[in-house]
Each structure stands twice: as C-alpha cells, then as structure tokens.
C-alpha cells in the first residue's frame, strides 16, 4: 500500500517537473509564429519592442473573441492607424464592434501590422477594455 502511494506521488511530482521543464521551451528555442498572444483578458506580453519596419503578429490564443485596436490618440502623429478589421480610425473600429463585432479575432486568428514610425503605440481589445486588456508596442530606430 505504501509503495503505491509513493509511486503515485512520484508520478505526480514527475509530471509537475516535466511540465515545468517544458514550460519555457517555446520561448527559449521555439518560435510560436506570433509576437503577442491574446489570453482570456490580457495580451501576453503586454509590451513588445521592435525596430522600425518590423511586423508584429498577434494571435488569439484563447476561446474568447478579441480585437487589436490602436488608441488613436496614443500613437505617433505620423504613424498609420491600425486595428483588426482594417478600420481607418478608432471611432470606426468601436462602432463596427458595437454594430456587428467588427474586427473580432476568433481562436487561432492572427492580425499583423508593420510599424514604420518610431514611437510608442498603445492599443486595446475593445470588448475587454474595462478589464484592462491593453498593450504597448515600442518602436525604435
């Protein structure tokens, strides 16, 4: 009886150890194919730094629908506006979401944007904004 309990405990401990050992594999040597994931109510990571001309790829890694919507007042003046759904401004993106869930990314969907102007770009997931689902892209020369 004690042997089984010991083996059962070792199996659980081994599973935890294996999970912990593998947890960082994609971040260390693998490429998940995207730069920013969308969890249930957070972008991960919340901040990313890239060079001018780089493309950032977001992927919805959760079961919830999300958007990637730039705060129009929180991007550089000369920068191109970006939002999933291709809207040309924040008001249009918000109205489209309110009307028909415009710009919605389902699980596994990706959105990308190439940043051509250096500066700070703050963005939001419209349906989860009240829960604090915001992120920032820093673009450096």
C-alpha positions, 0 to 999 in steps of 0.5 A, a space after each residue: 500500500 505504501 509503495 503505491 502511494 509513493 509511486 503515485 506521488 512520484 508520478 505526480 511530482 514527475 509530471 509537475 517537473 516535466 511540465 515545468 521543464 517544458 514550460 519555457 521551451 517555446 520561448 527559449 528555442 521555439 518560435 510560436 509564429 506570433 509576437 503577442 498572444 491574446 489570453 482570456 483578458 490580457 495580451 501576453 506580453 503586454 509590451 513588445 519592442 521592435 525596430 522600425 519596419 518590423 511586423 508584429 503578429 498577434 494571435 488569439 490564443 484563447 476561446 474568447 473573441 478579441 480585437 487589436 485596436 490602436 488608441 488613436 490618440 496614443 500613437 505617433 502623429 505620423 504613424 498609420 492607424 491600425 486595428 483588426 478589421 482594417 478600420 481607418 480610425 478608432 471611432 470606426 473600429 468601436 462602432 463596427 464592434 458595437 454594430 456587428 463585432 467588427 474586427 473580432 479575432 476568433 481562436 487561432 486568428 492572427 492580425 499583423 501590422 508593420 510599424 514604420 514610425 518610431 514611437 510608442 503605440 498603445 492599443 486595446 481589445 475593445 470588448 475587454 477594455 474595462 478589464 484592462 486588456 491593453 498593450 504597448 508596442 515600442 518602436 525604435 530606430 
